[in-house]
Amino acid sequence: MMKKVVAGLMLAFAAGSLAAATVSDDHAKLKAELAQVGLKVNSVADSVIPGVQQVLTDKGLFFAANQGQFLIEGNIYDLTNKQLVNDKILQEVRKSGIKAMQSSVIEYKAKDEKHVITVFTDTSCGYCRKLHTEIQTYLDQGITVRYLAFPRGGVSSETYTELQSIWCAKNPQQAMNTAKAGDKVTIAQCKNTVADQYNLGQSFGISGTPAIVLADGTLIPGYQPAAALVATLNAR
């Protein structure tokens, strides 16, 4: 009897190992397929749709079928549960990503803090500047604002250089205020994470600024007046 039990366990283990190897092989093939179109795969998992995998990449969330033969870009809605599948997947990803980048934020802290938002920003963006002119209103409403950099033109743009100078400044808040006012920032260099912040934003699927990430990982694209954002936060 014991021999049969051991043999059964060995067979089950072998089958499990084979299944794991098959999954690993499938993921490797998928990564190779997506690399051909310039996507770096961070993770692969089964999606809510049978036969379709959710793929987190350096350029955001995609869905794939048949080991990468078919690549799907766009939103998937779950009509039964009345939710956007993409957002549910990305919420935890954004939360963990922002937590890992916590030491790099430029923070404007509300005295009576009720909410914390993280804003991916670009100093050349008109609506980013508009948001910044209202920052005291946000603070008065108990909203702490934390900035991360997102140079829309990429890491070879003038804005990228300016953002690096802001993050390297002796007083990053003051440098940010200067840049958001449309004035020149003193050039400064140091070891910084601006490129990492930009890459993080891209992995969230962000393509424009401002992009506001709430504490629960929800992404609100675009400018939000303080009153509207407070109403959104209080309704959650």
Backbone bond lengths (Angstrom), bond angles and torsions (degrees), N, CA, C in turn:
res aa  C-N    CA-C-N  psi(-1)  N-CA   C-N-CA  omega(-1)  CA-C   N-CA-C  phi
1 M - - - 1.468 - - 1.528 111.25 -
2 M 1.356 115.04 -44.48 1.458 119.62 -179.51 1.524 111.25 -61.16
3 K 1.356 115.87 -39.30 1.468 119.56 179.14 1.514 111.03 -62.03
4 K 1.345 116.10 -38.43 1.466 120.27 179.85 1.532 110.82 -66.47
5 V 1.352 115.68 -40.43 1.462 120.26 178.99 1.526 110.79 -62.92
6 V 1.351 115.23 -46.78 1.461 119.97 179.09 1.520 110.94 -61.66
7 A 1.342 116.17 -42.94 1.464 120.41 179.58 1.521 110.68 -62.66
8 G 1.345 115.07 -39.46 1.469 119.33 178.93 1.510 111.71 -65.15
9 L 1.328 116.06 -42.31 1.462 120.16 178.73 1.523 111.25 -63.88
10 M 1.342 116.13 -41.06 1.466 120.03 179.10 1.517 110.97 -63.95
11 L 1.321 116.02 -38.85 1.462 120.37 179.09 1.524 110.50 -66.43
12 A 1.340 115.70 -42.78 1.469 119.83 178.68 1.515 110.91 -63.90
13 F 1.349 115.99 -40.89 1.463 120.57 179.00 1.517 110.81 -63.36
14 A 1.337 116.00 -43.21 1.466 120.69 179.50 1.517 111.01 -62.93
15 A 1.338 115.91 -41.51 1.468 120.26 179.34 1.519 110.37 -64.93
16 G 1.358 115.32 -41.58 1.468 119.04 178.53 1.512 111.68 -64.64
17 S 1.327 116.24 -40.91 1.458 120.20 178.84 1.519 111.34 -64.14
18 L 1.336 115.71 -39.32 1.457 120.22 178.75 1.515 110.62 -64.69
19 A 1.346 115.76 -42.06 1.468 119.83 178.98 1.515 110.55 -63.84
20 A 1.344 116.24 -42.65 1.467 120.31 179.43 1.515 110.83 -63.24
21 A 1.346 115.71 -40.79 1.462 120.24 179.17 1.520 110.37 -64.31
22 T 1.356 115.97 -39.66 1.462 119.93 179.48 1.517 110.77 -63.91
23 V 1.352 116.57 -44.45 1.462 120.80 177.68 1.516 110.56 -60.46
24 S 1.345 115.70 -44.38 1.457 120.35 179.50 1.520 111.29 -61.56
25 D 1.327 116.05 -42.10 1.465 120.61 178.94 1.534 110.64 -64.14
26 D 1.336 115.40 -42.08 1.466 119.93 179.10 1.522 111.01 -61.43
27 H 1.331 116.00 -42.62 1.460 120.24 179.81 1.524 110.99 -65.94
28 A 1.327 116.20 -39.26 1.471 120.15 178.51 1.521 110.47 -62.76
29 K 1.334 116.15 -41.48 1.463 120.41 178.60 1.516 110.39 -64.79
30 L 1.332 115.82 -41.67 1.457 120.72 179.40 1.527 110.81 -62.56
31 K 1.332 116.54 -44.59 1.468 120.57 178.55 1.519 111.06 -60.28
32 A 1.331 115.95 -41.48 1.463 120.66 -179.94 1.528 110.87 -65.07
33 E 1.329 116.35 -41.81 1.469 120.76 179.69 1.526 110.56 -62.35
34 L 1.343 117.03 -45.48 1.459 120.27 -176.80 1.531 112.09 -73.37
35 A 1.313 116.66 -26.35 1.465 119.62 176.42 1.523 111.22 -62.20
36 Q 1.336 115.97 -28.56 1.465 120.46 179.90 1.525 112.31 -67.15
37 V 1.328 116.44 -22.80 1.468 119.52 178.22 1.527 111.01 -107.46
38 G 1.339 116.42 18.84 1.458 121.46 172.98 1.510 116.05 80.56
39 L 1.336 117.41 22.17 1.457 120.96 179.14 1.526 110.42 -108.22
40 K 1.324 115.57 128.18 1.459 120.67 175.04 1.523 108.08 -96.13
41 V 1.319 116.89 121.10 1.459 122.01 -176.27 1.533 110.29 -83.62
42 N 1.343 115.82 124.87 1.464 121.15 176.46 1.524 111.90 -91.97
43 S 1.324 116.73 -38.25 1.465 120.27 178.35 1.524 109.90 -160.25
44 V 1.336 114.62 155.26 1.468 122.37 179.40 1.525 107.98 -132.00
45 A 1.329 116.21 136.98 1.464 120.56 176.33 1.523 108.87 -151.08
46 D 1.320 115.73 159.45 1.458 119.72 174.90 1.524 109.16 -66.44
47 S 1.312 117.51 139.94 1.459 121.22 177.61 1.522 109.81 -93.88
48 V 1.324 116.04 -177.64 1.466 120.69 179.31 1.529 111.28 -73.34
49 I 1.330 116.76 -12.65 1.457 121.29 179.33 1.526 109.06 -97.62
50 P 1.314 119.00 120.98 1.464 121.35 -179.55 1.531 111.91 -54.78
51 G 1.342 114.96 132.48 1.455 119.81 177.93 1.514 114.88 82.87
52 V 1.331 116.49 -1.99 1.474 121.10 -179.95 1.524 108.66 -117.40
53 Q 1.324 116.38 133.38 1.455 121.35 -179.91 1.521 110.90 -105.56
54 Q 1.322 115.69 145.90 1.463 120.82 174.04 1.528 107.72 -94.35
55 V 1.307 115.39 130.74 1.459 120.96 -173.72 1.527 109.51 -124.50
56 L 1.331 116.06 115.47 1.453 120.72 175.90 1.517 108.20 -90.90
57 T 1.337 115.34 124.07 1.464 120.70 -176.41 1.525 110.54 -123.75
58 D 1.313 115.10 177.20 1.457 119.85 176.92 1.524 112.11 -70.42
59 K 1.336 117.47 -8.57 1.464 121.65 178.76 1.527 111.28 -117.13
60 G 1.326 117.41 18.24 1.449 120.44 176.65 1.511 113.46 112.29
61 L 1.327 115.14 -165.86 1.470 122.51 -175.18 1.527 111.36 -93.42
62 F 1.324 114.90 132.64 1.460 121.84 174.90 1.525 108.15 -131.02
63 F 1.319 115.64 167.22 1.454 121.49 173.26 1.523 107.97 -123.17
64 A 1.319 116.14 146.05 1.463 120.22 -175.61 1.523 110.12 -137.50
65 A 1.334 114.88 150.42 1.462 121.50 176.99 1.519 109.19 -135.83
66 N 1.326 115.30 152.57 1.459 122.26 178.99 1.526 111.91 56.83
67 Q 1.359 115.08 50.23 1.471 122.78 177.88 1.534 113.47 54.34
68 G 1.318 115.80 34.76 1.461 119.23 174.10 1.509 115.09 98.74
69 Q 1.343 117.51 0.43 1.469 118.37 177.30 1.527 109.97 -64.15
70 F 1.343 114.11 -37.03 1.453 119.22 -179.54 1.527 108.77 -115.97
71 L 1.324 116.19 125.12 1.461 122.59 -179.95 1.521 108.32 -115.33
72 I 1.338 114.95 128.99 1.463 120.59 -176.40 1.521 109.01 -115.73
73 E 1.323 116.32 124.32 1.459 121.67 176.22 1.527 108.32 -116.93
74 G 1.323 116.76 128.26 1.455 119.40 -179.76 1.515 111.96 139.40
75 N 1.322 115.06 -179.89 1.460 120.87 -175.93 1.528 112.15 -86.83
76 I 1.322 114.58 143.85 1.459 121.66 173.01 1.524 107.51 -118.74
77 Y 1.315 116.07 125.19 1.462 121.55 -178.69 1.525 110.62 -105.04
78 D 1.323 116.01 134.35 1.455 122.27 173.51 1.526 106.61 -96.79
79 L 1.333 116.53 100.26 1.460 120.59 -174.94 1.522 112.15 -71.50
80 T 1.321 117.14 -26.66 1.465 120.31 179.06 1.519 110.99 -67.86
81 N 1.322 115.80 -47.03 1.467 120.93 -177.62 1.528 113.03 -95.00
82 K 1.351 115.99 1.21 1.482 121.57 176.56 1.533 111.56 54.88
83 Q 1.339 115.79 54.29 1.456 118.70 179.40 1.523 111.02 -147.39
84 L 1.322 114.44 155.02 1.457 121.63 175.68 1.527 107.68 -86.11
85 V 1.312 116.51 115.03 1.463 121.49 -176.66 1.522 111.34 -59.02
86 N 1.326 116.20 -42.65 1.473 120.78 -178.49 1.520 111.41 -55.33
87 D 1.341 115.95 -46.00 1.453 120.40 -176.73 1.517 111.90 -64.95
88 K 1.320 116.04 -39.47 1.462 119.53 179.98 1.524 110.72 -62.82
89 I 1.330 116.06 -40.33 1.464 120.69 179.26 1.529 111.22 -65.86
90 L 1.342 114.99 -43.62 1.463 119.97 -171.55 1.521 114.26 -81.88
91 Q 1.317 118.30 -18.06 1.461 119.67 -177.43 1.528 112.15 -56.68
92 E 1.319 117.42 -50.61 1.462 120.55 -179.43 1.524 111.50 -67.26
93 V 1.338 115.76 -34.39 1.465 120.39 178.58 1.532 109.86 -63.17
94 R 1.322 116.04 -44.11 1.468 119.96 179.56 1.522 110.98 -66.02
95 K 1.317 116.66 -42.88 1.471 120.17 -179.69 1.522 111.27 -59.24
96 S 1.320 116.64 -48.40 1.466 119.88 -178.12 1.526 111.32 -69.18
97 G 1.328 116.81 -37.03 1.463 120.57 179.62 1.521 112.20 -64.98
98 I 1.320 116.13 -43.89 1.463 120.50 179.57 1.529 111.03 -68.61
99 K 1.319 116.21 -37.15 1.466 119.59 176.97 1.525 110.68 -60.87
100 A 1.332 116.36 -39.95 1.460 120.67 180.00 1.528 111.69 -68.12
101 M 1.347 116.57 -24.42 1.462 121.43 -177.82 1.531 111.32 -99.62
102 Q 1.326 116.85 11.24 1.460 122.55 -172.24 1.527 113.38 -55.10
103 S 1.309 116.79 -39.75 1.467 120.19 -175.55 1.525 112.65 -72.34
104 S 1.329 117.48 -8.82 1.465 120.58 -176.43 1.525 113.72 -100.17
105 V 1.330 118.23 -6.23 1.461 119.52 -174.87 1.528 111.31 -71.86
106 I 1.338 115.76 152.81 1.461 121.87 167.59 1.528 105.08 -102.02
107 E 1.321 115.76 114.41 1.462 120.50 -168.78 1.520 112.86 -106.06
108 Y 1.333 115.12 136.78 1.458 124.08 169.22 1.537 104.84 -114.67
109 K 1.311 116.05 103.26 1.468 121.09 -169.04 1.524 111.85 -92.62
110 A 1.318 115.98 129.33 1.461 121.61 176.20 1.527 109.57 -73.32
111 K 1.329 116.10 139.49 1.463 120.47 -179.72 1.520 110.29 -64.68
112 D 1.314 116.57 -44.84 1.465 121.84 177.67 1.531 108.11 -108.38
113 E 1.327 115.62 74.32 1.468 121.06 -171.02 1.525 112.25 -68.22
114 K 1.345 114.04 124.48 1.466 121.05 175.55 1.526 111.43 -117.38
115 H 1.319 115.12 -28.88 1.456 120.61 -178.07 1.518 109.15 -141.87
116 V 1.329 116.06 153.67 1.465 122.14 175.04 1.524 108.18 -127.27
117 I 1.330 116.26 128.74 1.459 120.42 175.65 1.527 109.14 -122.96
118 T 1.305 115.51 148.60 1.461 121.45 174.83 1.523 107.36 -112.58
119 V 1.316 115.86 126.63 1.470 120.95 -175.51 1.529 109.91 -116.59
120 F 1.321 116.06 118.01 1.460 120.30 171.63 1.522 106.82 -78.42
121 T 1.327 116.37 122.94 1.465 120.45 -169.38 1.513 112.89 -130.85
122 D 1.330 114.17 157.80 1.465 123.44 177.62 1.526 106.16 -136.51
123 T 1.312 117.38 127.24 1.467 120.39 -174.63 1.528 113.03 -69.69
124 S 1.322 118.15 -15.93 1.465 120.34 178.65 1.530 112.28 -92.88
125 C 1.319 116.83 1.35 1.465 122.79 -176.15 1.530 109.86 -89.60
126 G 1.352 115.85 123.65 1.462 121.21 -177.33 1.519 113.40 -60.35
127 Y 1.318 116.75 -44.16 1.459 119.25 -179.53 1.528 112.43 -72.48
128 C 1.336 116.76 -25.32 1.467 119.95 173.42 1.528 109.67 -66.18
129 R 1.328 115.14 -40.42 1.466 119.62 177.77 1.522 110.62 -66.78
130 K 1.320 116.49 -39.54 1.465 120.19 178.50 1.522 110.66 -62.36
131 L 1.323 116.21 -44.66 1.458 120.15 177.38 1.527 110.25 -58.11
132 H 1.330 116.25 -41.56 1.463 120.04 -176.15 1.532 111.57 -68.67
133 T 1.346 117.42 -31.44 1.471 119.07 178.05 1.528 111.03 -66.06
134 E 1.322 116.95 -19.59 1.460 121.52 -178.74 1.526 112.14 -103.40
135 I 1.327 116.02 12.95 1.462 118.17 -172.18 1.522 112.61 -63.07
136 Q 1.331 117.58 -32.23 1.458 119.46 178.61 1.528 110.82 -65.93
137 T 1.332 115.56 -33.89 1.466 119.66 176.63 1.525 110.25 -64.57
138 Y 1.324 116.12 -42.76 1.470 119.91 175.96 1.527 110.29 -58.27
139 L 1.332 115.92 -47.19 1.458 120.65 -177.66 1.527 110.97 -63.12
140 D 1.339 116.36 -41.32 1.469 120.41 179.41 1.523 111.61 -63.99
141 Q 1.321 116.40 -27.17 1.460 121.43 178.84 1.536 112.00 -87.23
142 G 1.330 116.57 5.78 1.460 120.75 177.16 1.520 114.26 83.52
143 I 1.336 116.55 20.54 1.467 120.83 -179.24 1.525 109.50 -103.72
144 T 1.315 116.99 112.61 1.458 121.75 173.31 1.523 108.21 -79.59
145 V 1.333 115.66 131.52 1.466 121.17 -178.48 1.525 109.12 -109.47
146 R 1.317 115.56 125.51 1.458 121.15 176.56 1.522 108.76 -118.53
147 Y 1.313 116.17 124.79 1.463 121.13 -178.07 1.528 111.79 -95.77
148 L 1.324 114.63 138.97 1.456 122.69 164.46 1.518 107.43 -124.58
149 A 1.308 116.28 151.89 1.468 120.81 -173.68 1.522 111.96 -85.60
150 F 1.338 114.62 139.58 1.459 120.32 174.53 1.531 108.52 -144.68
151 P 1.348 116.80 81.57 1.473 119.87 178.01 1.526 110.23 -68.51
152 R 1.325 116.49 109.31 1.468 120.40 -173.51 1.521 112.72 -60.53
153 G 1.319 116.73 -28.27 1.463 120.38 -179.32 1.514 113.83 -83.47
154 G 1.334 116.74 1.07 1.458 119.91 179.07 1.513 113.38 90.71
155 V 1.311 115.73 -175.25 1.464 121.13 -173.50 1.523 113.59 -81.93
156 S 1.316 117.72 2.40 1.469 120.15 175.24 1.531 110.79 -109.14
157 S 1.315 117.40 8.02 1.466 121.50 -176.00 1.529 112.09 -88.47
158 E 1.334 115.83 163.02 1.464 121.02 176.20 1.527 110.43 -64.79
159 T 1.327 116.00 -35.88 1.464 120.00 -179.60 1.519 111.00 -63.52
160 Y 1.329 116.56 -36.21 1.458 120.36 177.76 1.527 109.88 -60.32
161 T 1.318 116.41 -43.87 1.465 121.08 178.62 1.524 110.33 -62.95
162 E 1.339 116.39 -42.35 1.465 120.25 179.38 1.529 111.36 -64.56
163 L 1.314 115.90 -42.55 1.464 119.83 179.27 1.527 111.31 -64.10
164 Q 1.321 116.54 -37.47 1.463 119.42 175.45 1.534 110.41 -60.46
165 S 1.326 116.22 -42.60 1.469 120.44 179.48 1.519 111.40 -62.60
166 I 1.330 116.54 -37.12 1.463 120.33 178.38 1.519 109.94 -65.55
167 W 1.324 116.93 -47.20 1.466 120.27 -178.30 1.529 111.84 -69.27
168 C 1.327 116.92 -21.00 1.467 120.74 179.55 1.529 112.96 -96.10
169 A 1.321 116.93 -3.87 1.466 120.85 -177.27 1.523 110.93 -68.03
170 K 1.344 115.48 154.15 1.461 119.89 176.69 1.520 110.50 -62.84
171 N 1.344 115.34 -34.61 1.461 120.88 176.97 1.532 107.95 -125.67
172 P 1.332 117.68 87.78 1.464 120.88 -176.17 1.529 113.79 -58.26
173 Q 1.325 117.00 -35.94 1.470 119.96 178.19 1.525 110.95 -61.17
174 Q 1.315 115.74 -47.61 1.468 120.38 179.80 1.523 110.70 -62.96
175 A 1.333 116.84 -41.78 1.467 120.95 178.51 1.524 110.61 -63.29
176 M 1.330 116.88 -39.71 1.464 120.91 177.60 1.523 110.36 -63.99
177 N 1.326 117.03 -42.97 1.464 121.23 178.53 1.527 110.70 -59.71
178 T 1.324 115.38 -42.32 1.461 120.98 -179.99 1.520 111.12 -62.49
179 A 1.328 116.12 -48.12 1.466 120.75 -178.58 1.524 111.54 -65.45
180 K 1.337 116.90 -41.05 1.461 120.39 -178.64 1.531 111.36 -69.66
181 A 1.338 116.68 -19.33 1.467 120.82 175.93 1.528 111.46 -83.49
182 G 1.335 115.65 -4.42 1.459 120.50 179.13 1.513 114.16 89.97
183 D 1.321 116.52 10.07 1.461 121.01 -179.70 1.524 110.61 -96.77
184 K 1.338 114.97 161.61 1.456 120.59 -178.62 1.529 111.23 -73.81
185 V 1.296 114.87 139.88 1.467 121.09 177.20 1.517 109.42 -98.86
186 T 1.323 116.55 139.70 1.462 120.68 177.48 1.530 109.43 -61.97
187 I 1.315 115.88 129.92 1.460 120.55 -179.37 1.525 109.49 -65.32
188 A 1.304 115.38 129.94 1.467 121.09 178.29 1.524 108.37 -141.97
189 Q 1.313 115.08 145.51 1.459 120.12 179.59 1.516 110.37 -128.33
190 C 1.321 115.65 143.81 1.455 121.63 176.90 1.525 107.28 -169.29
191 K 1.306 116.42 173.60 1.455 119.57 172.55 1.520 107.22 -72.07
192 N 1.326 117.36 123.84 1.462 119.61 -174.57 1.532 110.54 -142.36
193 T 1.326 114.86 172.64 1.468 120.92 -176.14 1.527 112.64 -114.97
194 V 1.317 118.24 20.80 1.469 120.95 -176.80 1.534 111.10 -58.52
195 A 1.313 116.99 -43.62 1.476 120.19 178.48 1.528 110.48 -63.02
196 D 1.327 116.51 -39.37 1.468 120.51 178.89 1.522 111.14 -65.66
197 Q 1.331 115.78 -37.88 1.467 120.25 178.32 1.529 110.45 -64.71
198 Y 1.312 115.34 -42.60 1.467 120.92 178.26 1.530 110.77 -62.66
199 N 1.314 115.90 -44.82 1.469 120.36 179.17 1.529 111.02 -64.14
200 L 1.325 116.39 -37.50 1.460 120.32 178.10 1.524 110.35 -62.26
201 G 1.328 116.11 -45.70 1.457 120.37 178.58 1.520 112.00 -59.69
202 Q 1.318 116.17 -41.61 1.466 119.54 177.93 1.520 111.56 -62.98
203 S 1.327 116.88 -38.48 1.464 119.99 179.71 1.521 111.53 -67.15
204 F 1.338 116.70 -20.71 1.461 121.53 175.61 1.529 111.43 -82.48
205 G 1.338 115.75 -7.29 1.453 119.54 -176.00 1.514 113.38 89.06
206 I 1.327 117.85 11.23 1.463 121.67 179.61 1.520 109.58 -76.08
207 S 1.319 115.55 134.53 1.469 120.12 178.59 1.525 112.32 -129.24
208 G 1.323 117.36 -10.06 1.462 121.35 -179.67 1.512 110.93 -142.71
209 T 1.328 115.36 170.15 1.463 121.07 -178.20 1.524 109.86 -130.59
210 P 1.351 116.97 157.57 1.461 125.58 -8.56 1.520 111.48 -71.26
211 A 1.302 115.90 153.19 1.465 122.68 174.68 1.524 106.97 -127.31
212 I 1.310 116.29 118.75 1.461 122.28 -173.02 1.525 109.85 -102.46
213 V 1.322 116.49 125.85 1.459 121.41 176.88 1.521 108.34 -111.42
214 L 1.329 116.17 123.07 1.455 121.20 179.44 1.528 110.50 -81.11
215 A 1.326 115.69 169.95 1.467 120.70 -175.82 1.522 112.88 -60.91
216 D 1.341 116.89 -27.78 1.466 119.36 -179.59 1.525 112.99 -89.05
217 G 1.342 116.26 5.25 1.451 120.20 177.47 1.518 114.62 93.63
218 T 1.321 117.57 -1.23 1.466 121.03 177.20 1.522 110.13 -68.25
219 L 1.331 116.40 137.24 1.463 121.44 179.35 1.520 109.63 -103.51
220 I 1.340 115.25 128.01 1.461 121.60 174.00 1.524 107.17 -115.01
221 P 1.320 118.22 105.35 1.463 119.62 -179.28 1.525 111.65 -77.56
222 G 1.314 116.20 138.83 1.457 120.29 174.53 1.515 114.44 92.62
223 Y 1.317 114.17 170.75 1.468 123.16 -178.85 1.526 111.30 -67.98
224 Q 1.329 115.65 140.10 1.455 122.08 175.70 1.525 109.14 -131.29
225 P 1.348 118.84 121.48 1.469 119.37 173.31 1.522 109.46 -59.04
226 A 1.327 116.31 152.50 1.454 120.11 -176.34 1.521 112.42 -56.69
227 A 1.332 117.49 -43.50 1.469 120.98 -177.22 1.523 110.65 -61.90
228 A 1.337 116.49 -42.43 1.461 120.96 -179.17 1.528 110.84 -67.03
229 L 1.329 116.23 -40.16 1.461 119.53 -179.24 1.526 111.19 -69.52
230 V 1.324 117.01 -39.27 1.459 120.55 176.64 1.514 110.59 -60.19
231 A 1.329 116.40 -43.15 1.472 121.06 178.90 1.526 110.47 -61.93
232 T 1.332 116.56 -40.94 1.468 120.89 178.61 1.520 111.15 -64.55
233 L 1.323 116.86 -44.55 1.457 122.09 -178.69 1.534 111.49 -66.27
234 N 1.321 116.39 -42.15 1.461 119.72 -178.38 1.519 113.08 -71.45
235 A 1.326 115.61 -19.90 1.463 119.89 -179.14 1.525 112.53 -85.45
236 R 1.319 117.07 -8.22 1.464 120.63 -174.79 1.526 110.67 -85.02
